[in-house]
């Protein structure tokens, strides 16, 4: 019996995942990002992370879309899936930067 590859993420799923990551990141960062900045960041994230997202398994993307935090989303992308790919998409800038050390 031939081995059937698991379904991969679609363009629409990747756009939904990136939009969800953006929403979670803004919420986790206090929710204070102007709409025009959100739109610009979404466009950049889709350009930078859309193509690698399409290498993810559809199950990983579905899990990420259902995640309630960025940490949970990352766990979805690290989880063992039926896919043989170890691909994951990290969306930078979604949480506050670390606090600088005191001098």
Beta strands, then each sheet from edge to edge (+ up, - down):
end
